[in-house]
Amino acid sequence: MRNHSTLISLRIPNEMLKMLNSISDKMERPRTFILKKAIEKYLDEYVDYQIALDRLQDKDDTIISSKEMRRRVAK
C-alpha cells in the first residue's frame, strides 16, 4: 500500500522556528520529521480529549470515584 502525502505550508513565529531548528539539530532529524511527530501527538491527544469531553457532557454516563475505578481495574 502506498503512503500518499500532501505538501502544506504554514507560517510560524520566528521564536517557534528557532525552537524547531534547535530540536532538529539536537535530534539530528529534519524539521519535517519533528513537525510530523508533533502533529501526530497532538491529533492523538485531541481524540482522547474529545472522548473525555463527550463522556463528561453525557448526562446518562455515571461518574464513579477514583477508589471505585481502582477497585474495578483490580478485578
Buried (B, 14 or more C-beta within 10 A) or exposed (E): EEEEEEEEEEEEEEEEEEEBEEBBEEEEEEEEEBBEEEEEEEEEEEEEEEEEEEEEEEEEEEEEEEEEEEEEEEE
